[in-house]
Amino acid sequence: MISEAPFFLTVAALNVTLAGFSGLVAAFHRGDRLKTFDVFHLRGLAETGLANALIALITIPVATAAGDLATATRVVGAVVLAYIVVQIAVFALRQRRMSIRVAPPYAVGAIAIDLTVIVFAAVTILIQAVSAYEALMVLLLARPMWDFVQVLSDMARP
């Protein structure tokens, strides 16, 4: 096992915890139904949290199979890049299908997070720096956190 495994296990645990928050919020939601806005963000929170956990966890066997973490960072960095591009497309289509209107500050924050993740994934692929990959793993936490904050702020409004 690689020496950085505890870091990746911790990142995976944080992502699963964030995904679990979506279920708690839905379970403890007051009122008869969740708003479409909340459903959109809670679903995104669960999906990104679980996908990010899987990405963090697959780093360990990929590094073991490759023989070193630097090689694994390039491989999994490419997986992250593809995942983010697909995620952006899926969220955009779902947003359109569910007729979700996103406030400009939220949209700017989400776009900034996604672009930063894309840049770090590209840097990780190009230079195979373990530090860039670890930063990428932490940055992947930002999107489910951003969705969670949006749901909480929406629920705080009357």
Secondary structure as UniProt FT lines:
FT   TURN            3..4
FT   HELIX           5..28
FT   HELIX           36..66
FT   HELIX           69..97
FT   TURN            98..99
FT   HELIX           104..127
FT   HELIX           130..139
FT   TURN            140..141
FT   HELIX           142..156
//
